[in-house]
Amino acid sequence: MSGTAKADIEREMLHAWEALGSAVDSFSDVEMEQVGVIEGWCVKDLLGHIAFWAEKAAADLQAVAGDREKDVATPGSEEAVDEWNERERRARAGRPLAEIREEWLESFQKAMGALASFPADRLREKVKGRSVLERFAGDTYEHYREHFGDLSAWRRQLETTEE
């Protein structure tokens, strides 16, 4: 994979992140702690969830770059993904919004930094059944886009119930 292709991935990350950030910024602090963005979750929960997966993406790139593919943990099933997500939501539940927001912001920086230092020619390498790039994209910019949709729908729902 050429440097240009890696630059394209970095651009994808930035565009998806900016859209997500814009959606997040449309909520007041009160709205961010109001449950409903996805079943049983508030925007704050979602930020912690996104941060967890982006931090995992960064750690996974670092593990592969260091020839420690065994350190790349994979849930293995949809049920396991749900369990990981719930575990992470509970772990952050009592933390203040400002702290979760900071973790979310830092997670993007960690993912971008890990991508910047990762060898472009290794992005197509298979690790535990998926390419490094597929795994990274799924945990970062594709994930940002998925939850941008959830946030946009929640914004519309709040606007119709506030009138």
C-alpha positions as CSV (number, residue, x, y, z in Angstrom):
1,M,0.0,0.0,0.0
2,S,1.4,3.3,-1.0
3,G,1.8,6.4,1.1
4,T,-1.0,8.0,-0.9
5,A,-3.4,5.2,0.1
6,K,-2.4,5.7,3.7
7,A,-3.1,9.4,3.3
8,D,-6.5,8.5,2.0
9,I,-7.2,6.5,5.1
10,E,-6.0,9.4,7.3
11,R,-8.4,11.7,5.3
12,E,-11.3,9.2,5.9
13,M,-10.5,9.2,9.6
14,L,-10.5,13.0,9.8
15,H,-13.7,13.5,7.8
16,A,-15.6,10.9,9.8
17,W,-14.2,12.3,13.0
18,E,-15.2,15.9,12.1
19,A,-18.8,14.9,11.2
20,L,-19.0,12.9,14.5
21,G,-17.6,15.8,16.5
22,S,-20.1,18.2,14.9
23,A,-23.0,15.9,15.9
24,V,-21.7,15.5,19.4
25,D,-21.3,19.3,19.8
26,S,-25.0,19.7,18.9
27,F,-26.0,18.3,22.3
28,S,-26.1,20.2,25.6
29,D,-24.5,18.6,28.6
30,V,-28.0,17.7,29.9
31,E,-28.9,16.1,26.5
32,M,-25.6,14.1,26.6
33,E,-26.7,12.3,29.7
34,Q,-30.3,11.7,28.6
35,V,-30.9,8.0,27.8
36,G,-32.2,7.1,24.4
37,V,-29.6,7.6,21.7
38,I,-29.4,3.8,21.4
39,E,-31.4,1.5,23.6
40,G,-30.5,2.2,27.2
41,W,-27.6,4.5,26.4
42,C,-27.0,8.2,26.5
43,V,-24.5,10.2,24.3
44,K,-22.0,10.1,27.2
45,D,-22.2,6.2,27.1
46,L,-21.7,6.3,23.3
47,L,-18.6,8.6,23.6
48,G,-17.0,6.1,26.0
49,H,-17.9,3.2,23.7
50,I,-16.4,5.0,20.7
51,A,-13.3,5.8,22.8
52,F,-12.9,2.2,23.9
53,W,-12.9,0.9,20.3
54,A,-10.6,3.6,18.9
55,E,-8.1,3.0,21.7
56,K,-8.3,-0.7,21.0
57,A,-7.6,0.1,17.3
58,A,-4.5,2.1,18.3
59,A,-3.3,-0.7,20.6
60,D,-3.9,-3.3,17.9
61,L,-1.8,-1.4,15.3
62,Q,1.0,-1.0,17.9
63,A,0.8,-4.8,18.7
64,V,1.0,-5.7,15.0
65,A,3.8,-3.2,14.3
66,G,5.7,-4.8,17.2
67,D,5.1,-8.4,15.9
68,R,2.7,-9.2,18.8
69,E,-0.3,-10.3,16.8
70,K,-1.2,-12.6,19.7
71,D,-2.0,-9.4,21.7
72,V,-4.9,-8.5,19.3
73,A,-8.0,-9.6,21.2
74,T,-11.0,-10.4,19.2
75,P,-14.5,-10.8,20.6
76,G,-15.3,-13.8,18.3
77,S,-19.1,-13.4,18.2
78,E,-21.8,-10.7,18.2
79,E,-22.7,-11.8,21.8
80,A,-19.1,-11.3,22.9
81,V,-19.1,-7.8,21.2
82,D,-22.3,-7.0,23.1
83,E,-20.6,-8.2,26.4
84,W,-17.5,-6.1,25.7
85,N,-19.7,-3.1,25.0
86,E,-21.7,-3.5,28.1
87,R,-18.6,-4.1,30.2
88,E,-17.1,-0.9,28.9
89,R,-20.3,1.1,29.5
90,R,-20.5,-0.1,33.1
91,A,-16.8,0.7,33.7
92,R,-17.5,4.4,32.7
93,A,-21.0,4.8,34.1
94,G,-20.0,6.8,37.2
95,R,-17.4,9.0,35.6
96,P,-18.1,12.6,34.8
97,L,-19.1,13.7,31.3
98,A,-16.0,16.0,31.0
99,E,-13.7,13.0,31.7
100,I,-15.5,10.8,29.2
101,R,-15.4,13.6,26.6
102,E,-11.6,13.9,27.2
103,E,-11.1,10.2,26.8
104,W,-13.1,10.3,23.5
105,L,-11.0,13.2,22.2
106,E,-7.7,11.5,23.2
107,S,-8.8,8.2,21.6
108,F,-8.9,9.8,18.2
109,Q,-5.4,11.2,18.7
110,K,-4.1,7.8,19.8
111,A,-5.7,6.1,16.7
112,M,-4.3,8.8,14.3
113,G,-0.9,8.6,15.9
114,A,-0.8,4.8,15.7
115,L,-1.9,4.9,12.1
116,A,0.7,7.6,11.2
117,S,3.5,5.4,12.6
118,F,2.2,2.1,11.2
119,P,4.0,0.8,8.1
120,A,1.7,1.4,5.1
121,D,2.9,-1.8,3.4
122,R,1.5,-3.9,6.4
123,L,-2.1,-2.6,6.3
124,R,-3.3,-5.4,4.1
125,E,-1.7,-8.1,6.4
126,K,-4.1,-10.6,7.9
127,V,-4.4,-10.8,11.6
128,K,-6.8,-13.3,13.1
129,G,-8.8,-13.5,9.9
130,R,-9.1,-9.9,8.9
131,S,-6.7,-7.4,7.4
132,V,-5.2,-4.8,9.7
133,L,-6.9,-2.1,7.7
134,E,-10.4,-3.8,7.9
135,R,-10.0,-4.2,11.7
136,F,-8.7,-0.6,12.1
137,A,-11.5,0.9,9.9
138,G,-14.2,-1.0,11.7
139,D,-13.0,0.3,15.1
140,T,-12.5,3.9,14.0
141,Y,-13.8,5.8,11.0
142,E,-16.5,3.2,10.0
143,H,-17.6,3.1,13.6
144,Y,-17.6,7.0,13.7
145,R,-20.0,7.0,10.7
146,E,-22.2,4.3,12.3
147,H,-22.7,6.4,15.4
148,F,-22.9,9.7,13.5
149,G,-26.1,8.2,12.2
150,D,-27.4,7.3,15.7
151,L,-26.5,10.8,16.9
152,S,-28.2,12.5,14.0
153,A,-31.4,10.4,14.5
154,W,-31.3,11.2,18.3
155,R,-30.9,14.9,17.5
156,R,-34.0,14.8,15.3
157,Q,-35.9,12.9,17.9
158,L,-35.0,15.4,20.6
159,E,-36.0,18.3,18.4
160,T,-39.4,16.9,17.7
161,T,-40.1,16.1,21.4
162,E,-38.9,19.6,22.6
163,E,-41.3,21.5,20.4
